[in-house]
Amino acid sequence: MTKGVRPPLFAGLALAAALFSFVAAVTLTGGVQAEVPGDQLAPPVRLTFEGPVPDSWYTGATADSRCWKTKAPEAGFAKKMNASRVAAGKGKLSLDPEISKVARKHTREMVNQELLHHTPSDALRNRVTRWQLIGENVGVGSTVDSLHVAFMNSPAHKANILLTSFKHVGVGVIEDGGRMWVTVIFENTDDPGTTLKMPRC
């Protein structure tokens, strides 16, 4: 649905779901060098839920997060984002296993394609349940520290991290070939979920 970015270009924007395809495609033809050498970011996305609730919200898998294992880099991103939010006078985000499952799935897709790009909006609409507003940041680089700095140095990515209404965050990290790929999904309701199957105990 959306075009991807191959390093080293990135740009920044926040957009509504209705403009997702067109604006992302136009913006991704340009860009500026990332603030941290070696780290690349795709334009951030913010989607507002519109239209009827998908059947998958009711017929999909029942999420059970008891046996989800958060990777150390994923916890590291959450810690840094919350430190930035506290410094800005915002509430902390809850690291959510179900949304992290969705984030990690997309990160695997980026690694397999060797292409930095966002989760297609139709996929987000069906993979995440009970949401009203979703934000997504994606990047590839060397470390949690350097990628967090790159996100915070980009006004549009920083806006997702610091948005007051976001309550939950999902982080999916995969390290491959000496590079760290990450998807960060933000969500604003009290009880988000996923149609994806969670790991069994």
VEXZARO-511598 format. One record per residue (C-alpha): residue in three letters; x, z, y. Coordinates in steps of 0.001 Angstrom, whole numbers, plus 500000, padded with zeros to 6 digits. Layout:
N
<rec><type>ALA</type><u>X</u><w>Z</w><v>Y</v></rec>
...
This chain:
201
<rec><type>MET</type><u>500000</u><w>500000</w><v>500000</v></rec>
<rec><type>THR</type><u>502760</u><w>500856</w><v>502424</v></rec>
<rec><type>LYS</type><u>506178</u><w>499361</w><v>502810</v></rec>
<rec><type>GLY</type><u>509205</u><w>501416</w><v>501960</v></rec>
<rec><type>VAL</type><u>512415</u><w>502094</w><v>503783</v></rec>
<rec><type>ARG</type><u>515858</u><w>501480</w><v>502434</v></rec>
<rec><type>PRO</type><u>518596</u><w>503584</w><v>504094</v></rec>
<rec><type>PRO</type><u>519652</u><w>504021</w><v>506851</v></rec>
<rec><type>LEU</type><u>516598</u><w>503448</w><v>509068</v></rec>
<rec><type>PHE</type><u>513796</u><w>505813</w><v>510006</v></rec>
<rec><type>ALA</type><u>511203</u><w>506151</w><v>512716</v></rec>
<rec><type>GLY</type><u>508586</u><w>508741</w><v>513556</v></rec>
<rec><type>LEU</type><u>504817</u><w>508755</w><v>513894</v></rec>
<rec><type>ALA</type><u>501681</u><w>510679</w><v>513039</v></rec>
<rec><type>LEU</type><u>498597</u><w>508668</w><v>512157</v></rec>
<rec><type>ALA</type><u>495045</u><w>508856</w><v>510919</v></rec>
<rec><type>ALA</type><u>494100</u><w>507503</w><v>507513</v></rec>
<rec><type>ALA</type><u>492314</u><w>504469</w><v>508941</v></rec>
<rec><type>LEU</type><u>495528</u><w>503293</w><v>510618</v></rec>
<rec><type>PHE</type><u>497884</u><w>504222</w><v>507787</v></rec>
<rec><type>SER</type><u>498716</u><w>500767</w><v>506377</v></rec>
<rec><type>PHE</type><u>498972</u><w>498816</w><v>509620</v></rec>
<rec><type>VAL</type><u>500905</u><w>501287</w><v>511747</v></rec>
<rec><type>ALA</type><u>503360</u><w>502214</w><v>508987</v></rec>
<rec><type>ALA</type><u>504109</u><w>498563</w><v>508236</v></rec>
<rec><type>VAL</type><u>504771</u><w>497791</w><v>511890</v></rec>
<rec><type>THR</type><u>506840</u><w>500883</w><v>512563</v></rec>
<rec><type>LEU</type><u>509016</u><w>500476</w><v>509492</v></rec>
<rec><type>THR</type><u>510335</u><w>497124</w><v>510723</v></rec>
<rec><type>GLY</type><u>512341</u><w>499010</w><v>513342</v></rec>
<rec><type>GLY</type><u>513866</u><w>502439</w><v>513583</v></rec>
<rec><type>VAL</type><u>516779</u><w>504484</w><v>514787</v></rec>
<rec><type>GLN</type><u>519759</u><w>506004</w><v>513040</v></rec>
<rec><type>ALA</type><u>519114</u><w>509397</w><v>511473</v></rec>
<rec><type>GLU</type><u>520538</u><w>512358</w><v>513366</v></rec>
<rec><type>VAL</type><u>522547</u><w>513551</w><v>510365</v></rec>
<rec><type>PRO</type><u>524897</u><w>510853</w><v>508980</v></rec>
<rec><type>GLY</type><u>523998</u><w>509952</w><v>505427</v></rec>
<rec><type>ASP</type><u>520452</u><w>511347</w><v>505539</v></rec>
<rec><type>GLN</type><u>517466</u><w>509029</w><v>505918</v></rec>
<rec><type>LEU</type><u>513820</u><w>509743</w><v>506682</v></rec>
<rec><type>ALA</type><u>510728</u><w>507573</w><v>506405</v></rec>
<rec><type>PRO</type><u>508097</u><w>507920</w><v>509147</v></rec>
<rec><type>PRO</type><u>506015</u><w>511070</w><v>508638</v></rec>
<rec><type>VAL</type><u>502339</u><w>510712</w><v>507779</v></rec>
<rec><type>ARG</type><u>499287</u><w>512761</w><v>508658</v></rec>
<rec><type>LEU</type><u>495990</u><w>511875</w><v>506962</v></rec>
<rec><type>THR</type><u>492498</u><w>513142</w><v>507748</v></rec>
<rec><type>PHE</type><u>489996</u><w>513105</w><v>504891</v></rec>
<rec><type>GLU</type><u>487120</u><w>510692</w><v>505440</v></rec>
<rec><type>GLY</type><u>484346</u><w>509354</w><v>503256</v></rec>
<rec><type>PRO</type><u>482770</u><w>510615</w><v>500019</v></rec>
<rec><type>VAL</type><u>484587</u><w>513097</w><v>497798</v></rec>
<rec><type>PRO</type><u>486331</u><w>511207</w><v>494957</v></rec>
<rec><type>ASP</type><u>484992</u><w>511720</w><v>491426</v></rec>
<rec><type>SER</type><u>488530</u><w>512706</w><v>490402</v></rec>
<rec><type>TRP</type><u>488130</u><w>515978</w><v>492325</v></rec>
<rec><type>TYR</type><u>485561</u><w>517016</w><v>489715</v></rec>
<rec><type>THR</type><u>486622</u><w>515112</w><v>486589</v></rec>
<rec><type>GLY</type><u>490400</u><w>515503</w><v>486854</v></rec>
<rec><type>ALA</type><u>492584</u><w>518037</w><v>485108</v></rec>
<rec><type>THR</type><u>492042</u><w>521714</w><v>485801</v></rec>
<rec><type>ALA</type><u>495221</u><w>522912</w><v>487451</v></rec>
<rec><type>ASP</type><u>496933</u><w>525966</w><v>485993</v></rec>
<rec><type>SER</type><u>499970</u><w>526980</w><v>487997</v></rec>
<rec><type>ARG</type><u>501112</u><w>529971</w><v>485942</v></rec>
<rec><type>CYS</type><u>503950</u><w>528086</w><v>484240</v></rec>
<rec><type>TRP</type><u>505085</u><w>525897</w><v>487138</v></rec>
<rec><type>LYS</type><u>508797</u><w>526337</w><v>487798</v></rec>
<rec><type>THR</type><u>509997</u><w>525859</w><v>491361</v></rec>
<rec><type>LYS</type><u>513498</u><w>524426</w><v>491658</v></rec>
<rec><type>ALA</type><u>516021</u><w>526235</w><v>493857</v></rec>
<rec><type>PRO</type><u>516237</u><w>523351</w><v>496401</v></rec>
<rec><type>GLU</type><u>512433</u><w>523271</w><v>496661</v></rec>
<rec><type>ALA</type><u>512350</u><w>526982</w><v>497423</v></rec>
<rec><type>GLY</type><u>515192</u><w>526378</w><v>499881</v></rec>
<rec><type>PHE</type><u>513194</u><w>523804</w><v>501837</v></rec>
<rec><type>ALA</type><u>510194</u><w>526147</w><v>501974</v></rec>
<rec><type>LYS</type><u>512384</u><w>529012</w><v>503201</v></rec>
<rec><type>LYS</type><u>513919</u><w>526909</w><v>505966</v></rec>
<rec><type>MET</type><u>510568</u><w>525514</w><v>507094</v></rec>
<rec><type>ASN</type><u>509094</u><w>528999</w><v>507251</v></rec>
<rec><type>ALA</type><u>512069</u><w>530263</w><v>509234</v></rec>
<rec><type>SER</type><u>511500</u><w>527431</w><v>511713</v></rec>
<rec><type>ARG</type><u>507789</u><w>528233</w><v>511900</v></rec>
<rec><type>VAL</type><u>508391</u><w>531936</w><v>512488</v></rec>
<rec><type>ALA</type><u>510886</u><w>531100</w><v>515230</v></rec>
<rec><type>ALA</type><u>508196</u><w>528945</w><v>516851</v></rec>
<rec><type>GLY</type><u>505575</u><w>531678</w><v>516583</v></rec>
<rec><type>LYS</type><u>503682</u><w>530028</w><v>513706</v></rec>
<rec><type>GLY</type><u>502420</u><w>531508</w><v>510455</v></rec>
<rec><type>LYS</type><u>504338</u><w>530984</w><v>507241</v></rec>
<rec><type>LEU</type><u>503381</u><w>528298</w><v>504733</v></rec>
<rec><type>SER</type><u>502521</u><w>529239</w><v>501170</v></rec>
<rec><type>LEU</type><u>504556</u><w>527241</w><v>498626</v></rec>
<rec><type>ASP</type><u>501799</u><w>525807</w><v>496439</v></rec>
<rec><type>PRO</type><u>502498</u><w>524831</w><v>492787</v></rec>
<rec><type>GLU</type><u>499735</u><w>522225</w><v>492553</v></rec>
<rec><type>ILE</type><u>500772</u><w>520400</w><v>495713</v></rec>
<rec><type>SER</type><u>504404</u><w>520702</w><v>494611</v></rec>
<rec><type>LYS</type><u>503460</u><w>518903</w><v>491398</v></rec>
<rec><type>VAL</type><u>502054</u><w>516064</w><v>493503</v></rec>
<rec><type>ALA</type><u>505169</u><w>516047</w><v>495688</v></rec>
<rec><type>ARG</type><u>507544</u><w>515993</w><v>492733</v></rec>
<rec><type>LYS</type><u>505621</u><w>513135</w><v>491104</v></rec>
<rec><type>HIS</type><u>506055</u><w>511017</w><v>494221</v></rec>
<rec><type>THR</type><u>509725</u><w>511920</w><v>494486</v></rec>
<rec><type>ARG</type><u>510204</u><w>510669</w><v>490914</v></rec>
<rec><type>GLU</type><u>508497</u><w>507421</w><v>491899</v></rec>
<rec><type>MET</type><u>510886</u><w>507002</w><v>494844</v></rec>
<rec><type>VAL</type><u>513924</u><w>507671</w><v>492646</v></rec>
<rec><type>ASN</type><u>512735</u><w>505239</w><v>489973</v></rec>
<rec><type>GLN</type><u>512191</u><w>502523</w><v>492594</v></rec>
<rec><type>GLU</type><u>515298</u><w>503490</w><v>494596</v></rec>
<rec><type>LEU</type><u>513046</u><w>503185</w><v>497641</v></rec>
<rec><type>LEU</type><u>512155</u><w>505726</w><v>500315</v></rec>
<rec><type>HIS</type><u>508423</u><w>505472</w><v>500972</v></rec>
<rec><type>HIS</type><u>505263</u><w>507542</w><v>501313</v></rec>
<rec><type>THR</type><u>502654</u><w>508305</w><v>498705</v></rec>
<rec><type>PRO</type><u>499938</u><w>505641</w><v>499115</v></rec>
<rec><type>SER</type><u>496928</u><w>507184</w><v>500832</v></rec>
<rec><type>ASP</type><u>494618</u><w>506328</w><v>497905</v></rec>
<rec><type>ALA</type><u>496968</u><w>508189</w><v>495558</v></rec>
<rec><type>LEU</type><u>497078</u><w>511243</w><v>497828</v></rec>
<rec><type>ARG</type><u>493306</u><w>511144</w><v>498096</v></rec>
<rec><type>ASN</type><u>493004</u><w>511351</w><v>494310</v></rec>
<rec><type>ARG</type><u>495983</u><w>513540</w><v>493406</v></rec>
<rec><type>VAL</type><u>495278</u><w>516361</w><v>495886</v></rec>
<rec><type>THR</type><u>491857</u><w>518011</w><v>495784</v></rec>
<rec><type>ARG</type><u>489869</u><w>520068</w><v>498289</v></rec>
<rec><type>TRP</type><u>491769</u><w>518939</w><v>501374</v></rec>
<rec><type>GLN</type><u>490795</u><w>518051</w><v>504929</v></rec>
<rec><type>LEU</type><u>494172</u><w>517339</w><v>506534</v></rec>
<rec><type>ILE</type><u>497425</u><w>516389</w><v>504821</v></rec>
<rec><type>GLY</type><u>500877</u><w>515737</w><v>506226</v></rec>
<rec><type>GLU</type><u>503832</u><w>514269</w><v>504368</v></rec>
<rec><type>ASN</type><u>507560</u><w>514085</w><v>505114</v></rec>
<rec><type>VAL</type><u>509959</u><w>512232</w><v>502814</v></rec>
<rec><type>GLY</type><u>513718</u><w>511894</w><v>502951</v></rec>
<rec><type>VAL</type><u>516897</u><w>511272</w><v>500994</v></rec>
<rec><type>GLY</type><u>520257</u><w>512839</w><v>501760</v></rec>
<rec><type>SER</type><u>522908</u><w>515239</w><v>500624</v></rec>
<rec><type>THR</type><u>521680</u><w>518832</w><v>500932</v></rec>
<rec><type>VAL</type><u>518688</u><w>520982</w><v>501809</v></rec>
<rec><type>ASP</type><u>520441</u><w>522045</w><v>505012</v></rec>
<rec><type>SER</type><u>521238</u><w>518543</w><v>506235</v></rec>
<rec><type>LEU</type><u>517807</u><w>517150</w><v>505424</v></rec>
<rec><type>HIS</type><u>516039</u><w>520067</w><v>507116</v></rec>
<rec><type>VAL</type><u>518164</u><w>519471</w><v>510231</v></rec>
<rec><type>ALA</type><u>517223</u><w>515780</w><v>510127</v></rec>
<rec><type>PHE</type><u>513521</u><w>516650</w><v>509848</v></rec>
<rec><type>MET</type><u>513719</u><w>519134</w><v>512716</v></rec>
<rec><type>ASN</type><u>515651</u><w>516677</w><v>514910</v></rec>
<rec><type>SER</type><u>512836</u><w>514129</w><v>514523</v></rec>
<rec><type>PRO</type><u>509899</u><w>515097</w><v>516790</v></rec>
<rec><type>ALA</type><u>507265</u><w>513593</w><v>514487</v></rec>
<rec><type>HIS</type><u>508622</u><w>515214</w><v>511315</v></rec>
<rec><type>LYS</type><u>509058</u><w>518505</w><v>513185</v></rec>
<rec><type>ALA</type><u>505412</u><w>518281</w><v>514295</v></rec>
<rec><type>ASN</type><u>504302</u><w>518274</w><v>510654</v></rec>
<rec><type>ILE</type><u>506509</u><w>521265</w><v>509857</v></rec>
<rec><type>LEU</type><u>505227</u><w>523288</w><v>512822</v></rec>
<rec><type>LEU</type><u>501552</u><w>522284</w><v>512875</v></rec>
<rec><type>THR</type><u>499605</u><w>525523</w><v>513262</v></rec>
<rec><type>SER</type><u>496688</u><w>524516</w><v>511031</v></rec>
<rec><type>PHE</type><u>498801</u><w>523825</w><v>507958</v></rec>
<rec><type>LYS</type><u>498643</u><w>526722</w><v>505473</v></rec>
<rec><type>HIS</type><u>500197</u><w>525366</w><v>502285</v></rec>
<rec><type>VAL</type><u>503212</u><w>523236</w><v>501444</v></rec>
<rec><type>GLY</type><u>504310</u><w>521441</w><v>498306</v></rec>
<rec><type>VAL</type><u>507937</u><w>520429</w><v>497847</v></rec>
<rec><type>GLY</type><u>509287</u><w>518040</w><v>495223</v></rec>
<rec><type>VAL</type><u>513054</u><w>517579</w><v>494922</v></rec>
<rec><type>ILE</type><u>514994</u><w>515357</w><v>492524</v></rec>
<rec><type>GLU</type><u>518763</u><w>515010</w><v>492638</v></rec>
<rec><type>ASP</type><u>520055</u><w>511684</w><v>491380</v></rec>
<rec><type>GLY</type><u>523438</u><w>510009</w><v>491712</v></rec>
<rec><type>GLY</type><u>524732</u><w>512610</w><v>494122</v></rec>
<rec><type>ARG</type><u>521734</u><w>512192</w><v>496437</v></rec>
<rec><type>MET</type><u>518834</u><w>514548</w><v>497068</v></rec>
<rec><type>TRP</type><u>515369</u><w>512983</w><v>497320</v></rec>
<rec><type>VAL</type><u>512510</u><w>515083</w><v>498690</v></rec>
<rec><type>THR</type><u>508783</u><w>514856</w><v>499306</v></rec>
<rec><type>VAL</type><u>507114</u><w>517563</w><v>501411</v></rec>
<rec><type>ILE</type><u>503303</u><w>517719</w><v>501506</v></rec>
<rec><type>PHE</type><u>501462</u><w>519952</w><v>503992</v></rec>
<rec><type>GLU</type><u>497822</u><w>520982</w><v>503596</v></rec>
<rec><type>ASN</type><u>495364</u><w>522998</w><v>505678</v></rec>
<rec><type>THR</type><u>492652</u><w>524465</w><v>503407</v></rec>
<rec><type>ASP</type><u>492542</u><w>527832</w><v>501641</v></rec>
<rec><type>ASP</type><u>492520</u><w>526563</w><v>498050</v></rec>
<rec><type>PRO</type><u>494118</u><w>523147</w><v>497486</v></rec>
<rec><type>GLY</type><u>494417</u><w>521746</w><v>493988</v></rec>
<rec><type>THR</type><u>495441</u><w>518699</w><v>492018</v></rec>
<rec><type>THR</type><u>494038</u><w>516373</w><v>489383</v></rec>
<rec><type>LEU</type><u>497502</u><w>516108</w><v>487817</v></rec>
<rec><type>LYS</type><u>498225</u><w>518027</w><v>484637</v></rec>
<rec><type>MET</type><u>500267</u><w>521162</w><v>485199</v></rec>
<rec><type>PRO</type><u>502867</u><w>522242</w><v>482616</v></rec>
<rec><type>ARG</type><u>501700</u><w>524369</w><v>479699</v></rec>
<rec><type>CYS</type><u>503114</u><w>527806</w><v>479047</v></rec>
